[in-house]
């Protein structure tokens, strides 16, 4: 009795393993698609950024121009307000 039970157990395990080994290979064969160099999507070139327009500083004066103007305008005035440090 033990031999018959052991033989049927081995047969069942062997059959089960055989089915488990056969099924995934058939599934993989159905869903696999090879990608060749011609099938790959081509990369789109990135659009070039538009150059930034030059910023207009308007009528603003530079620091050296401001210093010269304040020295000229503040001559003889009291050393207060905008003329502080420029009056003589």
C-alpha positions in Angstrom: 0.0 0.0 0.0 2.8 2.4 0.8 4.5 1.9 -2.5 1.3 2.5 -4.4 0.6 5.7 -2.4 4.2 6.8 -2.9 4.1 6.2 -6.7 0.8 8.1 -7.1 2.2 11.0 -5.1 5.3 11.2 -7.2 3.2 11.0 -10.4 1.0 13.8 -9.2 3.9 16.0 -8.2 5.7 15.3 -11.5 2.6 16.1 -13.5 2.0 19.3 -11.5 5.5 20.5 -12.0 5.3 19.6 -15.7 2.2 21.7 -16.1 3.6 24.6 -14.1 6.8 24.6 -16.3 4.8 24.4 -19.5 2.2 27.2 -18.9 4.5 30.2 -18.2 6.6 29.5 -21.3 3.5 29.5 -23.5 2.2 32.7 -21.9 5.6 34.4 -22.4 5.7 33.4 -26.0 2.3 35.0 -26.7 3.0 38.3 -25.1 6.6 38.9 -26.1 7.2 41.3 -29.0 10.7 42.1 -30.1 11.6 45.8 -30.6 14.0 46.5 -33.4 15.9 49.7 -34.1 13.2 50.7 -36.7 10.4 50.2 -34.2 11.8 52.4 -31.5 10.2 55.8 -31.3 12.5 58.6 -32.4 13.3 61.4 -29.9 11.7 64.7 -30.8 14.2 67.6 -30.8 13.5 70.1 -28.0 12.3 73.4 -29.3 14.9 76.1 -29.1 14.2 78.7 -26.4 13.4 82.1 -27.7 16.1 84.7 -26.8 15.1 87.1 -24.1 14.5 90.6 -25.3 16.9 93.1 -24.0 15.7 94.8 -20.8 15.2 98.5 -21.0 16.6 100.3 -18.0 14.6 103.3 -19.0 15.9 106.7 -17.9 17.5 105.3 -14.7 21.0 106.7 -14.1 24.0 104.7 -13.0 25.5 105.1 -9.5 28.4 107.2 -10.8 26.0 109.5 -12.7 23.8 110.0 -9.6 26.9 110.8 -7.4 28.0 113.5 -9.9 24.5 115.0 -10.2 24.1 115.1 -6.4 27.5 116.8 -5.9 26.6 119.4 -8.5 23.0 120.0 -7.3 23.7 120.0 -3.5 26.5 122.5 -3.5 25.8 125.2 -0.9 22.6 123.4 0.4 22.0 122.1 3.9 23.3 118.5 4.5 19.9 116.9 4.8 17.5 114.7 2.8 18.8 113.6 -0.6 21.8 115.9 -0.2 23.1 114.3 3.0 26.7 113.5 2.4 26.9 115.5 -0.9 26.6 119.0 0.4 29.8 121.0 1.1 
